[in-house]
Amino acid sequence: MTGNSPAVTPRQGLDARQIIKLVVYTLLLVNFGLYIAEDISIAAHTLRNGGGFFDYTAAFAVSIGVLAWLMLLFLFELETYLLSDDAFTPLRIAMMHGLRLLCYVFLAYQLLAYSQAGIDLIGVQAVPGIDTLCQMAEQGVSFGFNVTYTDLTPENCAGLSSDSQYFLIESGAVVTDTVGLQIERELVWIDLAEAIVWLVIVLCIEIVVRQQDRGITRGVAIRTANVLKFLLYISLWAMAAYWIYRGHYRYAYDEALWIFGFFAIEGNISEWKRDIRSGGS
């Protein structure tokens, strides 16, 4: 390989950029734990009636996806910064590429889960004969609104919604009103769009990394990948703004963390590129 040289390995100590990178990576790990806890909490409502394998994996799609992203981030960090050229044996290269491919498979499954959730919401119809939420208080369902779930009881039903139409979602385990259904649809399609954007970004990074593995730092493929990444990062900031608009400040914070995390990989790639151009080995 013509990749990393001692000039871009961590043996010279931590500079400010590396310290910031460590802080971002640590915060991403903390967020991973928070997403697991959140998925478990939500699943207590959405899976209260049980479900099959796809239902459970769909309920934990966020946690599964975050784990795959963390693995991708770690693997790119290894290849673009932590490991020197001498560490890259053909077997290790094959293992890293194979693990990244496995991550892409998990992320593709996440896309499938989001797509199915979006399709399921398209055909949802109002529950017939129900015009007040309290009529469903004894049916063992939760009320969901903007990713907030509340056990529906005769004591709290009147204060949760004053709508006259209600919809069963999440395999009939959750009821929501007209506005709640609209928000639910928006959120699932934003999740899908976000997952697609991130997948395209990492595929662009994959192209650049593999090109630089061969000592190539210029060309149509690299220019196209870099321009596309720039545009896609802008779209991610727009999605973060949407999370803020919906009151999901932690989601916006998480989006920003991931952008900074992959900016760190971009920094590694740029440093590696300068080393290649200067004749490093």
MOMO-V176884 format. One record per backbone hydrogen bond with DSSP energy under -1.0 kcal/mol. CO is the residue of the C=O (numbers start at 1). NH is the residue of the N-H. E is the energy in kcal/mol with one decimal. If there is no record, write none. Layout:
co=CO nh=NH e=E
co=CO nh=NH e=E
//
This chain:
co=4 nh=85 e=-1.1
co=5 nh=8 e=-2.4
co=6 nh=9 e=-1.1
co=10 nh=13 e=-1.7
co=15 nh=19 e=-2.1
co=16 nh=20 e=-2.5
co=17 nh=21 e=-2.2
co=18 nh=22 e=-2.3
co=19 nh=23 e=-2.3
co=20 nh=24 e=-2.6
co=21 nh=25 e=-2.7
co=22 nh=26 e=-2.4
co=23 nh=27 e=-2.4
co=24 nh=28 e=-2.1
co=25 nh=29 e=-1.8
co=26 nh=30 e=-2.1
co=27 nh=31 e=-2.5
co=28 nh=32 e=-1.8
co=29 nh=33 e=-1.6
co=30 nh=34 e=-1.8
co=31 nh=35 e=-2.5
co=32 nh=36 e=-2.0
co=33 nh=37 e=-2.0
co=34 nh=38 e=-2.4
co=35 nh=39 e=-2.8
co=36 nh=40 e=-2.2
co=37 nh=41 e=-2.1
co=38 nh=42 e=-2.7
co=39 nh=43 e=-2.7
co=40 nh=44 e=-1.3
co=42 nh=45 e=-1.7
co=42 nh=46 e=-2.7
co=43 nh=47 e=-2.3
co=45 nh=48 e=-1.0
co=47 nh=50 e=-2.2
co=52 nh=56 e=-2.1
co=53 nh=57 e=-2.6
co=54 nh=58 e=-2.4
co=55 nh=59 e=-2.1
co=56 nh=60 e=-1.5
co=58 nh=61 e=-1.4
co=60 nh=64 e=-2.6
co=61 nh=65 e=-2.6
co=62 nh=66 e=-2.8
co=63 nh=67 e=-2.2
co=64 nh=68 e=-2.0
co=65 nh=69 e=-2.4
co=66 nh=70 e=-2.5
co=67 nh=71 e=-2.2
co=68 nh=72 e=-2.3
co=69 nh=73 e=-2.7
co=70 nh=74 e=-2.4
co=71 nh=75 e=-2.6
co=72 nh=76 e=-2.6
co=73 nh=77 e=-2.2
co=74 nh=78 e=-2.3
co=75 nh=79 e=-2.2
co=76 nh=80 e=-2.6
co=77 nh=81 e=-1.7
co=77 nh=82 e=-2.3
co=78 nh=83 e=-2.3
co=84 nh=87 e=-1.3
co=85 nh=88 e=-1.7
co=87 nh=89 e=-1.6
co=89 nh=93 e=-2.5
co=90 nh=94 e=-2.3
co=91 nh=95 e=-2.4
co=92 nh=96 e=-2.5
co=93 nh=97 e=-2.6
co=94 nh=98 e=-2.4
co=95 nh=99 e=-2.5
co=96 nh=100 e=-2.2
co=97 nh=101 e=-2.1
co=98 nh=102 e=-2.0
co=99 nh=103 e=-2.1
co=100 nh=104 e=-2.3
co=101 nh=105 e=-1.9
co=102 nh=106 e=-2.1
co=103 nh=107 e=-2.4
co=104 nh=108 e=-2.3
co=105 nh=109 e=-2.0
co=106 nh=110 e=-1.9
co=107 nh=111 e=-1.9
co=108 nh=112 e=-1.9
co=109 nh=113 e=-2.3
co=110 nh=114 e=-2.5
co=111 nh=115 e=-2.6
co=112 nh=116 e=-2.6
co=113 nh=117 e=-2.2
co=114 nh=118 e=-2.4
co=115 nh=119 e=-2.5
co=116 nh=120 e=-2.6
co=117 nh=121 e=-1.6
co=118 nh=122 e=-1.1
co=127 nh=130 e=-1.3
co=132 nh=135 e=-1.3
co=133 nh=136 e=-2.1
co=134 nh=137 e=-1.2
co=136 nh=139 e=-1.6
co=141 nh=152 e=-1.6
co=142 nh=175 e=-3.2
co=143 nh=150 e=-2.3
co=148 nh=145 e=-2.4
co=150 nh=143 e=-3.2
co=153 nh=157 e=-1.9
co=157 nh=160 e=-1.0
co=166 nh=127 e=-3.3
co=167 nh=176 e=-2.3
co=169 nh=174 e=-2.0
co=170 nh=173 e=-1.7
co=173 nh=142 e=-1.9
co=174 nh=169 e=-3.2
co=175 nh=144 e=-2.5
co=176 nh=167 e=-2.9
co=177 nh=181 e=-2.5
co=178 nh=182 e=-1.9
co=179 nh=183 e=-2.5
co=180 nh=184 e=-2.5
co=181 nh=185 e=-2.3
co=182 nh=186 e=-2.3
co=183 nh=187 e=-2.9
co=184 nh=188 e=-2.1
co=185 nh=189 e=-1.9
co=186 nh=190 e=-2.3
co=187 nh=191 e=-2.6
co=188 nh=192 e=-2.0
co=189 nh=193 e=-2.7
co=190 nh=194 e=-2.9
co=191 nh=195 e=-2.4
co=192 nh=196 e=-2.3
co=193 nh=197 e=-2.6
co=194 nh=198 e=-2.5
co=195 nh=199 e=-2.1
co=196 nh=200 e=-2.4
co=197 nh=201 e=-2.3
co=198 nh=202 e=-2.5
co=199 nh=203 e=-1.9
co=200 nh=204 e=-2.1
co=201 nh=205 e=-2.4
co=202 nh=206 e=-2.6
co=203 nh=207 e=-2.0
co=204 nh=208 e=-2.3
co=205 nh=209 e=-3.0
co=206 nh=210 e=-2.4
co=207 nh=211 e=-2.1
co=208 nh=212 e=-2.6
co=209 nh=213 e=-2.1
co=211 nh=216 e=-2.5
co=212 nh=215 e=-1.7
co=213 nh=2 e=-1.5
co=219 nh=223 e=-2.5
co=220 nh=224 e=-2.9
co=221 nh=225 e=-2.2
co=222 nh=226 e=-2.4
co=223 nh=227 e=-2.4
co=224 nh=228 e=-2.5
co=225 nh=229 e=-2.3
co=226 nh=230 e=-2.1
co=227 nh=231 e=-2.0
co=228 nh=232 e=-2.3
co=229 nh=233 e=-2.8
co=230 nh=234 e=-1.6
co=231 nh=235 e=-1.7
co=232 nh=236 e=-1.8
co=233 nh=237 e=-1.7
co=234 nh=238 e=-1.7
co=235 nh=239 e=-1.9
co=236 nh=240 e=-2.2
co=237 nh=241 e=-1.9
co=238 nh=242 e=-1.6
co=239 nh=243 e=-2.1
co=240 nh=244 e=-1.9
co=241 nh=245 e=-2.3
co=242 nh=246 e=-2.1
co=243 nh=248 e=-2.8
co=244 nh=247 e=-1.6
co=247 nh=249 e=-1.4
co=248 nh=252 e=-1.7
co=249 nh=253 e=-2.5
co=250 nh=254 e=-2.6
co=251 nh=255 e=-2.5
co=252 nh=256 e=-2.4
co=253 nh=257 e=-2.3
co=254 nh=258 e=-2.4
co=255 nh=259 e=-2.2
co=256 nh=260 e=-2.6
co=257 nh=261 e=-2.5
co=258 nh=262 e=-2.4
co=259 nh=263 e=-1.9
co=260 nh=264 e=-1.7
co=261 nh=265 e=-1.1
co=262 nh=266 e=-2.3
co=263 nh=267 e=-2.4
co=264 nh=268 e=-2.1
co=265 nh=269 e=-2.5
co=266 nh=270 e=-2.4
co=267 nh=271 e=-2.4
co=268 nh=272 e=-2.6
co=269 nh=273 e=-2.7
co=270 nh=274 e=-2.2
co=271 nh=275 e=-1.8
co=272 nh=276 e=-2.4
co=273 nh=277 e=-2.5
co=274 nh=278 e=-1.6
co=275 nh=280 e=-3.2
co=276 nh=279 e=-1.3
//
